[in-house]
Amino acid sequence: MKTSSTAAPRKRSAAVSCAIMNQLATPGLGSLMARRYVAGTVQLLLAIAGFCLVIGWFAQLMAGIYHSVSGASDESAHYAWMGKSGALIFILAWLLSWPTTISILREARENEAQQPLPRPIPPKL
């Protein structure tokens, strides 16, 4: 499914770079590199939202640990939903990036197959 009017990277090496960025770094960045702006923006926004929720949960957890050491009341259990929902949202962004990654690699392979082979240069005598 193509979500943009522009073509995927012509070279297979560029498509592999986009796939690695999409799957191993941050969901959405590889899609944006491949000029899939709609899908990449959705994936990146979901990944950022999930990451922020996990960081917020972690900050609350650390604040709760600090307060428990200092003798104050512990209210960190109220923020467990942030960690769970943040992790689920980030996983959703990662799963949504898979079809885009496969599409990028498939289009690069098709583009590579459609390009004519370079003519061999005859040796000089």
C-alpha positions, 0 to 999 in steps of 0.5 A: 500500500503506497501512502505517498505519490513519490517513489520509494528509494531507487537503490536497494541499499537506500531501501535497506537503510530505511528498513533498518531505521524503521525497525531498529531505531525509531518507527516512522523515521525510515518511512519518512526517509523513504518519502512515505510522509503520511505513514511515517508521521503516524508511526513517529507520532505514536512512537513518541507518544508511547516513549513519553508515557514510558518516561513519565511512568519511569519518572513517577516510579523513581520519585516514588522510590525517592519518597519511600527512602525519605519516609514520605507516602508512596503514590507511584502505583497510581501511574502504572497505567502510563507505563503499560499504555506507553509500551503498548502504543510504542509496540503498536507504532513498531507493528504499523511500521512493518507493512511500510518497511516491507513495501519499501523493500518490495518497491526497491526490488521492483525498481531495481529489476526494471532498470536496464543492465549497464552495457559492458565496456569492451576492453581496449586493444 
